[in-house]
Amino acid sequence: MLDSARTQRNSRTRSREPCACAATGATYHFANAANRDAFAATPDAYAPQYGGYCAMGVVGGAKFDIDPTAWRVENGRLYLNKDPRTQKVWLRDVPGNIVKADSKWPTVAGKPKR
């Protein structure tokens, strides 16, 4: 499980204790209660973009599940991808891909995931 609060500090850790919080339509798991509480206080500051679906998939007009090891924080926002190979494509033009995904997300959000 990826700890969203810790990810914003550009580090990863696996949860050692069962700390979870429901927000933004999903359940998030945390390494500890302090990280859970920080997330609960301001979930928009920590929640992944595009509903937690693959950011590069949104660029292509689809929703895909993600690999929690394929992530990047850009301008204080968490972006996830379906696998490391897809993330390499995302990283070729992060600012351009964000613009594309932001414009497509309103349409993609209502689609079923693949």
C-alpha positions, 0 to 999 in steps of 0.5 A: 500500500502506498502512503499518500501523505508520505508520498507528498514528501517524496518517500515511500513506505509500506503500512505497518499498522492498519491506518485507513481513511475514506476520502474523495471516493476511495479508501487510503492506507497509511504507514501510521496514524499521524500520516492518516490524520494529516491526510484527513485534515486536507485530503485534496493536498494528498489525494492522487489526481484523476481519481487515482487512475493512471494519468497517462491513461487519462491522456489517452482517454481511458481509466486504468488501475495503477501500480503503486510504485509508478508515481510522481509528485509534480507541483505538489500533486500526486500522479500515478501510472499503471506500470513503470513502462507507462510512467516512462512515457508520462515522464517524457513531457510531464507538463504537456501530459498534465495539460492534456489529462486535465482537459480530458478528465471531465469526459474520462471520469464518467467512463468505466475503467479498462 
